[in-house]
């Protein structure tokens, strides 16, 4: 998981609303100025625009006959904004606009006027989506539609238009969004044109069908007893070999993406050399969990760890912050990833440290473990920021802090110092997570917020993985809420939605905390929970968990294979396509859990 929009000047995930005025060039010059001014006023009056500007999470780009609004705070913000503007335009029938929305990567740049601006494929694709529409249309890319489709309120408004060929022969899968009040329910002209061009092939297909269908029926009746399943299936050994190869390649990418300061860059293929603590630690945990020869990269590993320690802050609160030294707040989950990485370096079979360095790293770990327990509140959960109120206690912060304490308790290098020092904190964390489970829904980012109906499969899978690790070291902690734990695992195995999900369809929903950290102007930001690596890790543990009935263990193994089958064509390049190192790091860890279990029965 990673907070989006993490560093100025680096690649960021943006949610872009592109709009232009239809037939703008046909208007007289004074009319052009008038309609553009009116549109700009309506945009300024938008609630979503005001919210995003207040927290400095919006970049507006004029385009002559329209504009691009680049949001960084909420994937649904451009959609809500589009609906607001469309509704306001009903009072201005002289202004006809079309809109396109896409979520994708952008880079901050300095433009010709020496002002901060943004550019990148996220904006380009939003324009292509818009270009496919006519007056009144609000068109969405498939990526945006998949995010919205996770919410019941948006589902009735989404209408699949299938693929459309746009500029440069690029094919874009489009969705039309409209309500009874706003939007344009008519198919865009580009879609109508495609259907018209497709008439002749359909006529040919219809004629062929008259001949082929009777034959097919006879063949089916003769062979239906041995018909293959609807989804292509391969032996799991083939997927394992593929993931073994990919994991090795991802590990190499980590070292290739290392900056001059020792940290890991945001995106491996980006010219931007900006590094970040969070994803650096995630990538190190992934690399050190993989059974791969690291001898040649030991100097790079040491440099990466020295980078992490160099970014450590002592004032006002110990730990690591989100924006290098630009933010006054140190974040619990970032510190957790760093501590995990340090523990893994001490337990590695490779001699990363000499004896004196090992002692120094051990002291760092104990320092950071002590800070971890200082951040736990009286309810047993953890907050992102130490001095926030208990109402800001969050699931991800708790899962990560709990994982660190469990990792320390099972570490060969740390456990002798650990003894039972943090056992009570582990038990309180376990019970907080079990108390906050919502039957049939799973875990939500902030259980203190009411009215949440979304499902966060990635977060739920990661929490279950951490709890399964916790059960290995303190089974008695589960006695009080054992029925909840069993229900959560059963619900997880029954979630057939996994079978139809793409590996790149992550939980990227609403901000996972209140809009701002309490008492500050710093935005908590929208978090992305990756469902595939954590689902793979948890299914791998479930498939070998002897406390589970044999039928459940088999169900876990079968569900894992079905997920592989569903994504057979995407497993090869989905991490590379994302071009984000935090995704690589978490996937590297989840795949390592699977590969290590298959190799020797030991799950990291």
C-alpha positions as CSV (number, residue, x, y, z in Angstrom):
1,X,0.0,0.0,0.0
2,X,1.2,3.5,-0.7
3,X,-0.1,7.0,-0.2
4,X,-0.6,8.5,-3.6
5,X,0.9,11.8,-4.6
6,X,3.9,11.3,-2.4
7,X,6.6,13.6,-3.7
8,X,6.8,16.8,-5.6
9,X,8.3,16.3,-9.0
10,X,7.8,12.6,-9.2
11,X,5.4,10.4,-10.9
12,X,1.9,10.5,-9.3
13,X,-1.4,8.8,-9.9
14,X,-3.9,11.5,-11.0
15,X,-7.6,11.4,-11.6
16,X,-8.2,13.6,-14.6
17,X,-11.4,15.4,-15.9
18,X,-10.8,16.7,-19.4
19,X,-13.5,18.9,-21.0
20,X,-13.9,21.1,-24.0
21,X,-16.6,23.3,-25.5
22,X,-18.2,21.6,-28.6
23,X,-18.0,23.7,-31.8
24,X,-16.0,26.3,-30.0
25,X,-14.1,27.3,-33.2
26,X,-17.4,28.2,-34.9
27,X,-18.2,30.8,-32.3
28,X,-17.5,34.5,-32.8
29,X,-14.5,35.7,-30.8
30,X,-16.6,37.6,-28.2
31,X,-18.9,34.5,-27.9
32,X,-15.8,32.3,-27.3
33,X,-14.6,34.6,-24.5
34,X,-18.1,34.7,-23.0
35,X,-18.8,30.9,-22.9
36,X,-15.3,30.1,-21.7
37,X,-15.6,32.7,-18.9
38,X,-19.0,31.1,-17.9
39,X,-17.6,27.6,-17.9
40,X,-14.6,28.7,-15.8
41,X,-17.0,30.3,-13.2
42,X,-19.0,27.1,-13.0
43,X,-15.9,25.1,-12.4
44,X,-14.7,27.5,-9.7
45,X,-18.1,27.0,-8.0
46,X,-17.8,23.2,-8.0
47,X,-17.7,21.7,-4.5
48,X,-15.1,19.1,-5.5
49,X,-12.8,21.7,-7.0
50,X,-13.0,23.8,-3.9
51,X,-12.3,20.8,-1.6
52,X,-9.3,19.8,-3.7
53,X,-7.9,23.3,-4.0
54,X,-8.2,23.8,-0.2
55,X,-5.8,20.9,0.4
56,X,-3.6,21.7,-2.6
57,X,-4.6,18.5,-4.4
58,X,-5.8,20.0,-7.8
59,X,-3.9,21.3,-10.8
60,X,-6.0,23.1,-13.5
61,X,-4.7,23.2,-17.1
62,X,-6.3,25.6,-19.6
63,X,-6.5,24.1,-23.1
64,X,-7.9,27.0,-25.1
65,X,-11.4,25.6,-25.7
66,X,-11.7,23.9,-22.3
67,X,-9.5,22.6,-19.5
68,X,-8.1,19.6,-17.7
69,X,-8.7,19.3,-14.0
70,X,-6.1,17.0,-12.4
71,X,-7.2,15.7,-9.0
72,X,-4.8,13.9,-6.6
73,X,-7.1,13.4,-3.6
74,X,-9.9,11.1,-4.6
75,X,-10.6,8.8,-7.6
76,X,-14.3,9.8,-7.5
77,X,-13.6,13.6,-7.4
78,X,-13.5,14.1,-11.2
79,X,-16.7,12.1,-11.6
80,X,-18.6,14.1,-8.9
81,X,-17.2,17.3,-10.4
82,X,-18.4,16.3,-13.9
83,X,-21.9,15.7,-12.6
84,X,-21.9,19.1,-10.7
85,X,-20.8,21.0,-13.8
86,X,-23.3,19.2,-16.1
87,X,-26.1,20.0,-13.7
88,X,-25.1,23.7,-13.5
89,X,-24.9,23.9,-17.3
90,X,-28.6,23.1,-17.6
91,X,-29.1,26.8,-16.8
92,X,-26.7,27.6,-19.8
93,X,-28.0,25.7,-22.8
94,X,-25.8,27.9,-25.0
95,X,-22.8,26.0,-23.7
96,X,-22.4,22.5,-24.9
97,X,-19.4,20.5,-23.5
98,X,-18.1,17.0,-23.6
99,X,-16.1,15.4,-20.8
100,X,-13.6,12.5,-20.5
101,X,-12.3,11.0,-17.3
102,X,-9.3,8.7,-16.7
103,X,-7.0,7.8,-13.8
104,X,-3.3,7.4,-14.7
105,X,0.3,8.5,-14.0
106,X,1.4,12.1,-14.5
107,X,4.7,14.0,-13.8
108,X,5.2,17.4,-12.4
109,X,7.0,19.7,-14.8
110,X,8.0,23.3,-15.1
111,X,6.3,24.7,-18.2
112,X,7.5,27.4,-20.6
113,X,6.2,30.1,-18.3
114,X,8.3,28.6,-15.5
115,X,5.2,27.5,-13.6
116,X,4.5,24.2,-12.0
117,X,2.4,22.0,-14.3
118,X,1.7,18.4,-15.0
119,X,2.0,16.2,-18.0
120,X,1.9,12.5,-18.8
121,X,-0.1,9.6,-20.1
122,X,-2.9,10.1,-17.5
123,X,-3.8,13.4,-19.1
124,X,-3.3,12.2,-22.7
125,X,-5.7,9.3,-22.2
126,X,-8.3,11.5,-20.5
127,X,-8.3,13.7,-23.7
128,X,-8.6,10.6,-25.9
129,X,-11.6,9.5,-23.9
130,X,-13.2,13.0,-24.2
131,X,-12.5,13.1,-27.9
132,X,-14.7,10.1,-28.4
133,X,-17.7,11.9,-27.0
134,X,-20.4,14.3,-28.3
135,X,-22.1,17.2,-26.6
136,X,-23.3,16.3,-23.1
137,X,-21.3,13.1,-22.8
138,X,-19.4,12.1,-19.7
139,X,-17.2,9.3,-20.9
140,X,-15.0,7.2,-18.6
141,X,-12.1,4.9,-19.2
142,X,-12.4,1.3,-18.2
143,X,-10.0,1.9,-15.3
144,X,-12.3,4.6,-13.8
145,X,-15.4,2.5,-14.4
146,X,-13.9,-0.5,-12.6
147,X,-13.1,1.7,-9.6
148,X,-16.6,3.2,-9.6
149,X,-18.3,-0.2,-10.1
150,X,-17.1,-1.2,-6.6
151,X,-19.8,1.2,-5.2
152,X,-23.5,0.5,-5.4
153,X,-24.4,4.2,-5.9
154,X,-22.4,4.3,-9.2
155,X,-23.3,1.0,-10.7
156,X,-26.6,2.0,-12.3
157,X,-25.0,5.0,-13.9
158,X,-22.3,3.1,-15.8
159,X,-23.0,1.9,-19.4
160,X,-20.5,-0.1,-21.3
161,X,-19.6,1.1,-24.8
162,X,-16.9,-1.5,-25.4
163,X,-13.7,-0.6,-27.3
164,X,-13.4,2.4,-29.6
165,X,-10.4,3.2,-31.8
166,X,-9.1,6.7,-31.2
167,X,-6.1,8.7,-32.5
168,X,-3.0,6.8,-33.6
169,X,-5.1,3.6,-33.8
170,X,-5.2,3.3,-30.0
171,X,-8.1,1.3,-28.7
172,X,-9.9,2.6,-25.6
173,X,-12.6,0.7,-23.6
174,X,-15.2,3.4,-22.8
175,X,-18.1,3.7,-20.4
176,X,-20.9,6.3,-20.7
177,X,-22.0,7.8,-17.4
178,X,-25.4,9.5,-17.2
179,X,-28.3,10.0,-14.8
180,X,-31.9,11.0,-15.4
181,X,-30.9,14.6,-15.1
182,X,-27.4,14.9,-16.6
183,X,-25.2,13.3,-19.2
184,X,-26.1,12.1,-22.7
185,X,-27.6,8.6,-22.9
186,X,-27.2,8.4,-26.7
187,X,-24.2,6.4,-27.9
188,X,-21.4,8.7,-29.1
189,X,-20.9,9.1,-32.9
190,X,-17.6,7.1,-32.7
191,X,-19.6,4.1,-31.3
192,X,-22.3,4.4,-33.9
193,X,-19.7,4.5,-36.7
194,X,-18.1,1.4,-35.3
195,X,-21.4,-0.4,-35.3
196,X,-22.2,0.7,-38.8
197,X,-18.9,-0.5,-40.1
198,X,-19.5,-3.8,-38.4
199,X,-22.8,-4.6,-40.2
200,X,-21.2,-6.5,-43.1
201,X,-19.2,-8.8,-40.9
202,X,-22.3,-9.5,-38.8
203,X,-24.3,-10.5,-41.9
204,X,-21.5,-12.8,-42.9
205,X,-21.4,-14.2,-39.4
206,X,-25.2,-14.8,-39.4
207,X,-25.0,-16.7,-42.7
208,X,-22.2,-18.8,-41.4
209,X,-24.1,-19.4,-38.2
210,X,-26.9,-21.1,-40.1
211,X,-24.4,-23.7,-41.3
212,X,-22.2,-24.0,-38.3
213,X,-24.6,-23.9,-35.3
214,X,-26.4,-27.2,-36.2
215,X,-23.0,-28.9,-36.6
216,X,-21.9,-27.4,-33.3
217,X,-25.0,-28.7,-31.5
218,X,-24.3,-32.2,-32.7
219,X,-20.6,-32.0,-31.6
220,X,-21.6,-30.6,-28.2
221,X,-24.1,-33.3,-27.5
222,X,-21.5,-35.9,-28.3
223,X,-18.7,-34.3,-26.3
224,X,-20.3,-32.4,-23.4
225,X,-19.3,-35.0,-20.9
226,X,-15.7,-34.1,-21.5
227,X,-16.0,-30.4,-22.4
228,X,-13.2,-28.3,-21.0
229,X,-14.0,-25.6,-18.3
230,X,-15.0,-22.2,-19.5
231,X,-11.7,-20.6,-18.2
232,X,-8.5,-22.0,-19.7
233,X,-6.6,-23.9,-17.1
234,X,-2.8,-24.7,-16.7
235,X,-1.0,-26.8,-14.2
236,X,0.0,-24.7,-11.2
237,X,3.6,-25.6,-11.8
238,X,3.6,-23.4,-14.9
239,X,2.4,-20.4,-12.9
240,X,4.9,-21.1,-10.2
241,X,7.7,-21.1,-12.8
242,X,6.5,-17.9,-14.3
243,X,6.3,-16.2,-10.9
244,X,9.7,-17.4,-10.0
245,X,11.2,-15.8,-13.1
246,X,9.2,-12.6,-12.6
247,X,10.2,-12.3,-9.0
248,X,13.9,-12.6,-9.9
249,X,13.4,-9.9,-12.5
250,X,11.6,-7.6,-10.1
251,X,14.4,-8.0,-7.6
252,X,16.9,-6.9,-10.3
253,X,14.6,-3.9,-11.0
254,X,14.8,-2.8,-7.4
255,X,18.6,-2.5,-7.6
256,X,18.4,-0.9,-11.1
257,X,16.0,1.7,-9.6
258,X,18.3,2.7,-6.8
259,X,19.2,6.4,-6.7
260,X,22.5,8.0,-6.0
261,X,21.5,8.5,-2.3
262,X,20.8,4.7,-1.9
263,X,17.0,5.0,-1.9
264,X,14.6,3.5,-4.5
265,X,13.0,5.8,-7.1
266,X,9.3,6.1,-7.4
267,X,9.2,4.6,-10.9
268,X,11.9,2.4,-12.4
269,X,11.6,3.9,-15.9
270,X,11.3,7.5,-14.9
271,X,14.1,10.0,-15.5
272,X,13.1,11.5,-12.2
273,X,15.7,10.5,-9.6
274,X,13.6,11.3,-6.5
275,X,13.6,8.6,-3.9
276,X,11.2,7.7,-1.1
277,X,11.5,6.0,2.2
278,X,8.2,4.1,2.2
279,X,8.6,2.2,-1.1
280,X,12.4,1.8,-0.5
281,X,11.5,-0.2,2.6
282,X,8.8,-2.1,0.9
283,X,11.2,-3.1,-1.9
284,X,13.8,-4.2,0.6
285,X,11.4,-6.4,2.5
286,X,10.4,-8.0,-0.8
287,X,13.9,-8.6,-2.0
288,X,15.0,-10.0,1.4
289,X,12.0,-12.4,1.4
290,X,12.9,-13.9,-1.9
291,X,15.2,-16.9,-2.1
292,X,17.6,-15.2,-4.5
293,X,21.4,-14.9,-4.5
294,X,22.1,-11.4,-3.4
295,X,25.9,-11.6,-3.0
296,X,26.6,-9.3,-6.0
297,X,24.2,-6.6,-4.6
298,X,25.3,-6.6,-0.9
299,X,26.9,-3.1,-1.3
300,X,23.7,-1.8,-2.8
301,X,21.6,-3.3,0.0
302,X,23.8,-1.7,2.6
303,X,23.5,1.7,0.8
304,X,19.7,1.4,0.8
305,X,19.6,0.7,4.5
306,X,22.0,3.6,5.2
307,X,19.6,5.8,3.2
308,X,16.7,4.7,5.4
309,X,18.5,5.5,8.6
310,X,19.7,8.8,7.1
311,X,16.0,9.8,6.7
312,X,15.1,9.0,10.3
313,X,13.8,11.9,12.3
314,X,14.0,12.4,16.0
315,X,12.0,15.7,16.4
316,X,9.2,16.4,17.1
317,X,8.3,12.6,17.0
318,X,10.7,9.8,16.1
319,X,10.2,7.9,12.8
320,X,9.9,8.6,9.1
321,X,7.6,11.0,7.4
322,X,5.7,11.0,4.1
323,X,7.4,13.8,2.2
324,X,11.0,13.5,3.2
325,X,11.6,16.5,5.4
326,X,8.7,18.6,4.0
327,X,6.1,17.2,6.5
328,X,6.3,17.6,10.3
329,X,4.6,14.2,10.9
330,X,6.1,10.8,11.1
331,X,3.9,8.0,10.0
332,X,3.3,4.7,11.8
333,X,3.1,2.5,8.7
334,X,6.2,3.9,7.1
335,X,8.2,3.2,10.3
336,X,6.7,-0.3,10.3
337,X,8.0,-1.1,6.8
338,X,11.5,0.3,7.7
339,X,11.6,-1.8,10.9
340,X,10.5,-4.9,8.9
341,X,13.3,-4.3,6.4
342,X,15.9,-3.9,9.2
343,X,14.8,-7.2,10.9
344,X,14.9,-9.0,7.6
345,X,18.5,-7.7,7.0
346,X,19.6,-9.1,10.4
347,X,17.9,-12.5,9.7
348,X,19.3,-12.7,6.1
349,X,21.6,-15.6,5.3
350,X,23.8,-13.1,3.6
351,X,26.4,-11.1,5.6
352,X,25.0,-7.7,4.9
353,X,26.5,-6.3,8.1
354,X,29.8,-6.8,10.0
355,X,29.5,-7.5,13.7
356,X,29.6,-3.8,14.8
357,X,27.1,-2.9,12.2
358,X,24.8,-5.7,13.3
359,X,24.8,-4.3,16.8
360,X,24.0,-0.9,15.5
361,X,21.1,-2.2,13.4
362,X,19.8,-4.2,16.3
363,X,19.7,-1.0,18.4
364,X,17.8,0.8,15.7
365,X,15.3,-2.0,15.6
366,X,14.8,-1.9,19.4
367,X,14.5,1.9,19.2
368,X,11.8,1.6,16.5
369,X,9.9,-1.1,18.3
370,X,9.7,1.1,21.4
371,X,8.4,3.9,19.2
372,X,5.8,1.4,17.8
373,X,4.3,0.6,21.1
374,X,4.3,4.3,22.1
375,X,1.9,4.8,19.2
376,X,-0.6,2.2,20.3
377,X,-3.7,3.7,21.8
378,X,-5.7,2.4,24.8
379,X,-8.2,0.6,22.5
380,X,-5.3,-1.6,21.1
381,X,-5.1,0.0,17.6
382,X,-2.6,2.3,16.0
383,X,-3.0,5.7,14.5
384,X,-0.9,7.0,11.5
385,X,0.3,9.9,13.7
386,X,1.2,9.3,17.3
387,X,-0.6,12.2,19.0
388,X,-3.9,11.9,17.1
389,X,-7.1,11.1,18.9
390,X,-8.3,7.5,19.1
391,X,-11.0,8.3,16.6
392,X,-8.3,8.3,14.0
393,X,-7.1,4.8,14.7
394,X,-6.9,3.0,11.4
395,X,-6.8,-0.6,10.2
396,X,-3.7,-0.4,8.0
397,X,-1.6,1.3,10.7
398,X,-2.7,-1.3,13.2
399,X,-2.0,-4.3,10.8
400,X,1.5,-3.0,10.0
401,X,2.5,-2.2,13.6
402,X,1.2,-5.6,14.7
403,X,3.2,-7.3,11.9
404,X,6.4,-5.6,13.1
405,X,5.9,-6.9,16.7
406,X,5.2,-10.4,15.4
407,X,8.3,-10.2,13.1
408,X,10.5,-9.2,16.0
409,X,9.1,-12.0,18.2
410,X,9.9,-14.6,15.6
411,X,13.3,-13.1,14.5
412,X,16.4,-15.1,15.2
413,X,18.4,-11.9,15.6
414,X,15.9,-10.0,17.8
415,X,13.8,-12.6,19.7
416,X,16.5,-13.1,22.4
417,X,16.1,-9.4,23.3
418,X,12.4,-9.5,22.8
419,X,11.4,-12.1,25.4
420,X,7.8,-11.3,26.3
421,X,8.3,-7.5,26.3
422,X,5.6,-6.7,23.8
423,X,3.2,-9.6,24.2
424,X,0.5,-7.6,25.7
425,X,0.7,-5.1,22.9
426,X,0.4,-7.9,20.4
427,X,-2.7,-9.3,22.1
428,X,-4.4,-5.9,22.2
429,X,-3.6,-5.3,18.5
430,X,-5.1,-8.7,17.6
431,X,-8.3,-8.1,19.5
432,X,-8.7,-4.6,18.1
433,X,-8.6,-6.0,14.6
434,X,-11.0,-8.8,15.4
435,X,-13.4,-6.4,17.1
436,X,-13.5,-4.2,14.0
437,X,-14.3,-6.9,11.5
438,X,-17.6,-6.3,9.7
439,X,-19.4,-9.5,8.8
440,X,-19.7,-10.0,5.0
441,X,-17.7,-6.8,4.4
442,X,-14.3,-7.4,5.8
443,X,-12.1,-4.6,7.2
444,X,-12.5,-1.0,6.3
445,X,-9.7,1.6,6.5
446,X,-11.2,3.6,9.4
447,X,-13.8,1.7,11.4
448,X,-14.6,4.9,13.4
449,X,-16.2,6.4,10.4
450,X,-19.9,5.5,10.0
451,X,-21.7,4.7,6.9
452,X,-18.9,2.9,5.1
453,X,-20.3,0.2,2.7
454,X,-17.3,-0.3,0.5
455,X,-15.4,-3.6,0.3
456,X,-11.6,-3.4,0.6
457,X,-10.4,-6.8,-0.5
458,X,-6.8,-5.8,-0.5
459,X,-6.9,-4.5,3.0
460,X,-8.9,-7.4,4.3
461,X,-6.4,-9.9,2.7
462,X,-3.5,-8.2,4.3
463,X,-5.1,-8.1,7.7
464,X,-5.9,-11.8,7.5
465,X,-2.3,-12.5,6.5
466,X,-1.0,-10.6,9.6
467,X,-3.5,-12.3,11.9
468,X,-2.5,-15.7,10.6
469,X,1.1,-14.8,11.4
470,X,0.0,-13.7,14.8
471,X,-1.8,-17.0,15.4
472,X,1.5,-18.7,15.0
473,X,3.1,-16.9,17.9
474,X,0.1,-16.3,20.3
475,X,-2.9,-18.6,19.6
476,X,-4.3,-17.8,23.1
477,X,-4.9,-14.2,22.0
478,X,-7.6,-15.4,19.7
479,X,-9.7,-17.2,22.3
480,X,-11.9,-14.2,23.1
481,X,-12.8,-13.5,19.5
482,X,-12.1,-16.9,17.9
483,X,-15.5,-17.1,16.2
484,X,-14.9,-13.7,14.5
485,X,-11.5,-15.0,13.2
486,X,-13.1,-18.2,11.8
487,X,-15.9,-16.2,10.2
488,X,-13.5,-13.8,8.6
489,X,-11.5,-16.7,7.1
490,X,-14.7,-18.4,5.8
491,X,-15.9,-15.1,4.3
492,X,-12.6,-14.7,2.6
493,X,-12.7,-18.2,1.0
494,X,-16.3,-17.6,-0.1
495,X,-15.4,-14.4,-1.9
496,X,-15.8,-15.6,-5.5
497,X,-15.2,-12.1,-6.7
498,X,-11.5,-12.8,-6.7
499,X,-12.0,-15.3,-9.5
500,X,-13.2,-12.6,-11.8
501,X,-10.8,-9.9,-10.7
502,X,-7.8,-8.7,-12.7
503,X,-4.5,-8.6,-10.9
504,X,-4.3,-4.9,-11.6
505,X,-7.8,-4.0,-10.2
506,X,-6.7,-2.7,-6.8
507,X,-8.6,-1.1,-4.0
508,X,-8.2,2.5,-4.8
509,X,-11.3,4.1,-3.3
510,X,-12.1,7.0,-1.1
511,X,-9.6,8.5,1.3
512,X,-9.0,6.0,4.0
513,X,-9.1,8.5,6.8
514,X,-10.7,11.9,7.4
515,X,-9.8,14.5,4.9
516,X,-7.0,16.0,7.0
517,X,-4.8,14.8,9.8
518,X,-6.5,16.2,12.9
519,X,-5.7,19.9,13.6
520,X,-3.5,20.2,10.4
521,X,-3.7,21.2,6.8
522,X,-2.0,18.0,5.7
523,X,-4.2,15.7,3.8
524,X,-4.4,12.0,4.8
525,X,-4.6,11.1,1.1
526,X,-6.2,8.2,-0.8
527,X,-4.5,4.9,-0.1
528,X,-4.2,2.0,-2.5
529,X,-4.5,-1.5,-1.2
530,X,-3.2,-4.2,-3.5
531,X,-5.5,-7.2,-3.5
532,X,-3.4,-9.7,-5.5
533,X,-0.2,-10.1,-3.5
534,X,-1.9,-10.2,-0.1
535,X,-4.6,-12.6,-1.4
536,X,-1.9,-14.9,-2.8
537,X,0.0,-14.7,0.5
538,X,-3.1,-15.5,2.7
539,X,-4.4,-18.2,0.4
540,X,-1.0,-19.8,0.5
541,X,-1.1,-19.9,4.3
542,X,-4.7,-21.1,4.4
543,X,-3.9,-24.0,2.0
544,X,-1.3,-25.3,4.5
545,X,-3.0,-24.4,7.8
546,X,-3.7,-27.7,9.6
547,X,-6.1,-25.9,12.0
548,X,-8.5,-25.5,9.1
549,X,-10.7,-28.4,7.8
550,X,-9.2,-30.3,4.9
551,X,-12.1,-29.0,2.7
552,X,-11.1,-25.4,3.4
553,X,-7.5,-26.0,2.7
554,X,-8.4,-27.5,-0.7
555,X,-10.8,-24.6,-1.3
556,X,-7.9,-22.1,-0.7
557,X,-5.6,-24.0,-3.1
558,X,-8.4,-24.2,-5.7
559,X,-9.2,-20.5,-5.4
560,X,-5.5,-19.6,-5.9
561,X,-5.4,-21.7,-9.1
562,X,-8.6,-20.0,-10.4
563,X,-7.0,-16.6,-9.8
564,X,-4.0,-17.7,-11.7
565,X,-6.1,-19.0,-14.6
566,X,-8.2,-15.8,-14.7
567,X,-5.0,-13.7,-15.0
568,X,-2.9,-16.0,-17.1
569,X,-2.4,-13.3,-19.8
570,X,-1.6,-10.6,-17.3
571,X,0.8,-12.2,-14.9
572,X,3.7,-11.6,-17.3
573,X,3.7,-7.8,-17.3
574,X,1.2,-6.3,-14.9
575,X,3.8,-5.0,-12.5
576,X,6.0,-3.6,-15.2
577,X,2.9,-1.9,-16.8
578,X,2.1,-0.1,-13.5
579,X,5.7,1.3,-13.4
580,X,5.4,2.0,-9.6
581,X,8.0,0.6,-7.2
582,X,5.6,0.3,-4.3
583,X,3.5,-2.1,-6.4
584,X,6.6,-4.0,-7.3
585,X,7.7,-4.3,-3.7
586,X,4.4,-5.6,-2.3
587,X,4.0,-8.0,-5.2
588,X,7.5,-9.3,-4.7
589,X,6.7,-10.0,-1.1
590,X,3.4,-11.8,-1.8
591,X,4.9,-13.9,-4.5
592,X,7.8,-14.7,-2.2
593,X,5.4,-16.1,0.4
594,X,4.0,-18.4,-2.3
595,X,7.3,-19.5,-3.8
596,X,9.0,-20.1,-0.4
597,X,6.0,-22.2,0.7
598,X,6.2,-24.3,-2.5
599,X,9.9,-24.7,-2.1
600,X,10.3,-25.8,1.5
601,X,7.0,-25.3,3.3
602,X,8.2,-22.3,5.1
603,X,6.1,-19.1,4.7
604,X,7.9,-15.9,5.5
